[in-house]
Amino acid sequence: MTIRYASSRALLVILGMLTGGCVAGPSFGGGPDEVVTRDFPETGIRPPVYMTPGDVISTEFLYWPELDVEQQIRPDGKISLQLVGHIDVSGLTVEEMDEHLHEIYADKINEPQITTVVRSFGNRRAYIAGEVTNPGFIELTDQMTALEAVMATGGFDKRSANLEDVVIIRHIDGERYAKLLNFNLPLNDPNADLLLAPRDIIYVSRTTIDEVNQWVDQYINRLIPSPVWTYTVYRN
């Protein structure tokens, strides 16, 4: 299997940018060929929205409005709140944030009814790489599908793209999942409805990928020297 060096190098750079701006990182457990058992998020179901640095959020206290605050999540993933100081919120859903705030304010105020509202999203990007017309970052719109994202980059490179082996890589709870998509199928196939989540990577290959575990190991794991990634892999 042949992948162009430039494409692999670009994917390395983007992986670093999408995982916090550095190549080296923590170990997530497992070996490069190991898979975990949790299913890749089902097609046609909207992925959960996690708060990330750059998002502007409001924290609203039902009975204590003097504690209300609107602020942007800092690059380190933290915000500042009265009575409790700095807390890390990056990677939490709104529901998880509300539960966390209820716990940490339980001994600070009476009846801590707290609601988190995301006012604007600061970083809702995915990356499209490989055999597409204009590879690069795209800003996700609400409920954008994988196929729509490829079309937003100008579409597949008709001279070299292998529509039957498109890899999508997703980050969830400190793990990464890989899935092969086949866009040679009819448009009513579930592949066409796979909804993207922030930090997803779509890689359009130019040759057949027989073993996606092997491909991930060769063109992602071995490009990044420190972490040990864990993948769940599914092929339709």
Buried (B, 14 or more C-beta within 10 A) or exposed (E): BEBEEEBBEBBBEBBBBBBEEEBEBEEBEBEBEEBBEEEBBEBEEEBEBBBBBBBBBEBBBEEBEEBBBEBBBBEEBBBEBBEEEEBEBBBBEBEBBBEBBEEBBEEEBEEBBBBBEBEEBBBBBBBBBBBBBEBEEBEBEEEBBBBBBBBBBEBBBEEBBBBBBBBBBBBBEEBBBBBBBBBEBEEEBEBBBBBBBBBBBBBBBBEEBEEBBEBBBBBBBEBBEEBBBBBBBEEE
